[in-house]
Amino acid sequence: MTPQNHSELKFEIGHVLFIDIVRFSTLLINQQSEQLETLKRIVRGTEQLRAAEAAGQLLRLPTGDGGALVFRNSPEAPVLCALEIAKALKNHPELHVRMGIHSGPVNEIADLNEQANIAGAGINIAQRVMDCGDAGHILLSRHVAEDFEHYPRWQPYLHPLGDFKVKHGQVVSVVNFYNHDIGNPAVPEKLTMGVIAETTPSAIKKRPPYLIAAIIMAALIVLCAGGLFFTRRTIHITGGSGPASLIPEKSIAVLPFENLSDDKSNAYFTDGIQDEILTRLSKIAALKVISRTSTQKYKSAPDNLREVGQQLGVANLLEGSVQKIANAVHVNVQLIRAATDEHLWAESYNRKLDDVFGVEGEVASAIADQLQAKLSGAEQKAVAEKPTQNAAAYDAYLRGLTIEHNNYNYDAYVQADRNYQRAVELDPNFALAWARMAILRSFLNFNAIDLNTYTADSVKQAADRAMALAPDAGESWIALGSYRYRILRDFNSALAAYDEARKRLPNSALVCQYRGFILRRLNRWQEAETSFKKAIELDPLDVQLLTAVGNEFYLYLRRFDDAVASIDRALEVSPEAAGEHANKARVLLAAGRIDEARQELALVPDGVLDDWVVASRITQAMYERRFNDAIDIVERKINSLAPNQPLDSFAKVFLVQKGQCQEWLGQHDAARQTLERAVREIKPTPDSVVRADANNTPITLALAYAGLGDKEKALQQAAQAVKDYDGDAVNQPQNEVVLAQIQARFGDIDSAIAAFPHLLEIPAGITVADLKLNPLWDPLRKDPRFEKLCQSPDK
């Protein structure tokens, strides 16, 4: 390309691909540089760009967070380039990129240094089209889409979204570039015919290799369960009209089945059948399947199916009923189009109790056929497989499943475990029961519940048994991942196991949630956010999930508004949930919004003694220097527990906080008695091992020693606790904070203050509000370095 004189204007039609990194400005400077360099490397590596550049048919316009590519050679070039970029981005989940495409006038002018600049309506509209999307979207202008409609190979990809109002009141008509009807990648001939319609094999061979590769690439991206670019997602609308979301046609929610049995105690059996059908559907990658937590709030056969479909983000609903009479079972199901209330399919199944095991697979297969979802051979096997042939074992398994799913407390999980144990006693080859037992026991062990029963060995035995019996089952891989995560604390190998589970359970919100938890601990926060968002997409009304994302993810990143928004969403689903009000208060306290936190806690009835409620109440009272109130809160909680039973991890923390408050009030003897009890509860004998767990028990012991004035033990235990959580990006910073508190208590002011810049910067560290309000920092109050830190904004 020969540069033009700076006074000359060169006009032509350009085919523009505009690209940017979403939320680029919120990244740290080093993250911005790394992501921009990675994106540039990906773009430079595309065959389309290299070919156009070699032919002198490419112009570039860099921007701070992306840029525009102007192709002169073909209107297809920017689309094919976008497909190549999307393919490469699958290996970079930390990059959240959107793309917009338009063909229109482009002006090229050279400046005095003979560097080519480009501008014009073609560039501007491509950017406005891109602005209508969110991370993961490739959007076309209506003008480009109209040209592509004439080519059969592109028609399946084009999905009009309507008109959008963008900057300066301009309206653009936008088309989503997406295809959900392509067959499974395991069947390449179907894939080829699905994309290049009306093309013979001989004609395909004559096509340029890059075109075929790009089209097949697009199909593979569509079918990848974790793909970023060809999933139907909520479109971000910049001020104005247009659809708020897109609902995939091959999406379904299984509503609660109706229990028609005369014996209403058979409700567990009905719930179990519903859950097993949903689980089978979740194994099908071509479907989007909403998790049961989000569907359970709806009664069977709700009145407004359209509204239910919109709330859950699905096009189809499955209703059903189960009637169990003696040894006979009658199952009735019907598939309904949510938007129109149209009945697409219905079937009844009459089986003997010992022959009911295959019904769930038959229903799932029939639904897949109705929705034209193609199953791979592995999926067909997984959907059809019968979990057991033992009716009594299956009954015990369904009882445990119902207890576990309908409750969220340790006592219920203990009951569920007993049922799973009963199931494997009746059928030692019942892999699903072994898997559920391993997952549940790992959770109980992780939270230090009855460690004599829920031992590390018992978790390993159950996980190993599940893997030996069903190595191809996603549930077995979840069990193995849970053992590696919660027992071994081997986060990398746990993540590998969960990734294997995700391949087999592409619609499992649980797997996505577990991956998010692991990725946080590996300090891969952006990837964790992607995984959490996928979990919420699959389980949008799960109160516990929404709260966990707010309280155990966004809070650690000090994204307080995002944390509050996530918990508010949980409260919309369950307005009376006391724990969610308490967790919201916890976020508000961390942000220094102490009055709002007090108002939030006032919404929780006084009699509620949930652990998170008590924890937030104690923090509020301590921040407000109401130490007597904090002591009363702890005593009410401790007195509510079963007498003569070991205290759980929360109660041990509360005891230490009580001792601290007594010390601040000058009640030294009472404080010593309280803290000595805390030490006995944590470490009953000198030889007791205090291991790293979910609730930072090692550092709780260090705080108890500090309260007792034992400087050497306190500092030694605190330093050991930091080592115990080495490589854990969630717990290790919290332990470093407590180490600084203990250093401050014993007069090592310089060491405590030296830790703050790091702890104020990293996720899961400390907040400025805590520095200002927490009495544990009082020994530092007169130090000007500390006072300066208290005036800094949270990062």
DAKAUR-V677610 format. One record per backbone hydrogen bond with DSSP energy under -0.5 kcal/mol. NH is the residue of the N-H (numbers start at 0). CO is the residue of the C=O. If there is no record, write none. Layout:
NH:CO
NH:CO
This chain:
2:0
7:4
9:7
9:107
10:8
11:105
13:11
13:103
14:70
15:13
15:101
16:68
17:15
17:99
18:66
19:97
20:64
21:19
21:95
23:20
25:22
26:23
31:27
32:28
33:29
34:30
35:31
36:32
37:33
38:34
39:35
40:36
41:37
42:38
43:39
44:40
45:42
49:45
50:46
51:47
52:48
53:49
54:50
55:52
56:51
58:69
60:67
62:65
65:62
66:18
67:60
68:16
69:58
70:14
70:68
71:56
72:56
76:73
77:73
79:75
80:76
81:77
82:78
83:79
84:80
85:81
86:82
87:83
88:84
89:85
89:86
90:87
91:88
94:91
95:93
96:94
97:19
98:136
99:17
100:138
101:15
103:13
105:11
106:118
107:9
108:116
110:114
113:110
115:113
116:108
118:106
121:104
122:104
123:119
124:120
125:121
126:122
127:123
128:124
129:125
130:126
131:127
131:128
132:129
135:96
136:133
138:98
139:174
140:100
141:172
144:140
145:141
146:142
147:143
148:144
149:146
150:147
151:149
153:150
154:150
155:151
156:153
157:154
158:156
158:175
160:173
161:173
163:171
164:240
165:163
165:169
168:165
169:166
171:163
173:161
173:171
174:139
175:158
176:137
177:156
177:175
186:183
189:186
190:186
191:187
192:188
193:189
194:190
195:191
196:194
198:195
203:199
204:200
205:201
205:202
206:202
206:203
210:207
211:207
212:208
213:209
214:210
215:211
216:212
217:213
218:214
219:215
220:216
221:217
222:218
223:219
223:220
226:223
232:230
234:243
236:234
237:235
238:236
242:160
247:245
250:248
251:287
252:315
254:252
254:317
255:294
255:297
257:319
259:257
259:321
260:321
263:261
265:262
266:263
267:264
268:265
269:265
270:266
271:267
272:268
273:269
274:270
275:271
276:272
277:273
278:274
279:275
280:276
281:277
282:278
282:279
283:280
284:282
286:283
287:249
288:286
289:251
290:537
293:290
294:290
295:291
297:294
301:298
304:302
307:303
308:304
309:305
310:306
311:307
312:308
313:308
314:247
315:250
316:335
317:252
318:316
318:333
320:331
321:257
322:329
324:322
324:327
327:324
328:350
329:322
330:348
331:320
332:346
333:318
334:344
335:316
336:341
337:314
337:335
338:314
339:336
340:336
341:336
343:334
343:341
344:334
346:332
348:330
350:328
350:348
352:326
354:351
355:352
358:355
361:357
362:358
363:359
364:360
365:361
366:362
367:363
368:364
369:365
370:366
371:368
372:367
373:371
379:375
380:376
381:377
382:378
383:379
384:380
390:388
393:389
394:390
395:391
396:392
397:393
398:394
399:395
400:396
401:397
402:398
403:399
404:400
405:401
406:402
406:403
412:408
413:409
414:410
415:411
416:412
417:413
418:414
419:415
420:416
421:417
422:418
423:419
424:420
425:421
426:422
429:426
430:428
433:429
434:430
435:431
436:432
437:433
438:434
439:435
440:436
441:437
442:438
443:439
444:440
445:441
446:442
447:444
448:443
449:447
452:449
453:449
454:452
458:454
459:455
460:456
461:457
462:458
463:459
464:460
465:461
466:462
467:463
468:464
469:465
472:469
475:472
476:472
477:473
478:474
479:475
480:476
481:477
482:478
483:479
484:480
485:481
486:481
486:482
487:482
489:483
490:488
493:489
494:490
495:491
496:492
497:493
498:494
499:495
500:496
501:497
502:498
503:499
504:500
506:281
507:504
508:506
511:507
512:508
513:509
514:510
515:511
516:512
517:513
518:514
519:515
520:516
521:517
522:519
523:518
524:522
527:523
528:524
529:525
530:526
531:527
532:528
533:529
534:530
535:531
536:532
537:533
538:534
541:538
542:540
545:541
546:542
547:543
548:544
549:545
550:546
551:547
552:548
553:548
554:549
556:552
557:554
558:553
559:557
562:558
563:559
564:560
565:561
566:562
567:563
568:564
569:565
570:566
571:567
572:568
573:569
576:573
577:575
580:576
581:577
582:578
583:579
584:580
585:581
586:582
587:583
588:584
589:585
590:586
591:588
592:587
593:591
596:592
597:593
598:594
599:595
600:596
601:597
602:599
603:600
604:602
607:604
613:609
614:610
615:611
616:612
617:613
618:614
619:615
620:616
621:617
622:618
623:619
624:621
625:620
626:624
629:625
630:626
631:627
632:628
633:629
634:630
635:631
636:632
637:633
638:634
639:635
639:636
640:636
640:637
644:641
648:446
651:647
652:648
653:649
654:650
655:651
656:652
657:653
658:654
659:655
660:656
661:657
662:658
663:659
664:660
665:662
666:661
667:665
670:666
671:667
672:668
673:669
674:670
675:671
676:672
677:673
678:674
679:675
680:676
681:677
682:678
687:684
689:687
690:688
693:445
695:692
698:695
699:695
700:696
701:697
702:698
703:699
704:700
705:701
706:702
707:703
708:705
709:704
710:708
713:709
714:710
715:711
716:712
717:713
718:714
719:715
720:716
721:717
722:718
723:719
724:720
725:722
727:724
728:520
728:726
731:727
733:729
734:730
735:731
736:732
737:733
738:734
739:735
740:736
741:737
742:738
743:739
744:740
745:741
746:743
747:742
748:746
751:747
752:748
753:749
754:750
754:751
755:751
755:752
756:752
758:754
759:755
760:756
760:757
761:757
763:555
764:761
765:758
768:589
770:766
771:767
772:768
773:769
776:773
777:774
779:776
780:777
782:779
783:781
786:782
787:783
788:784
789:785
790:786
790:787
791:788
794:759
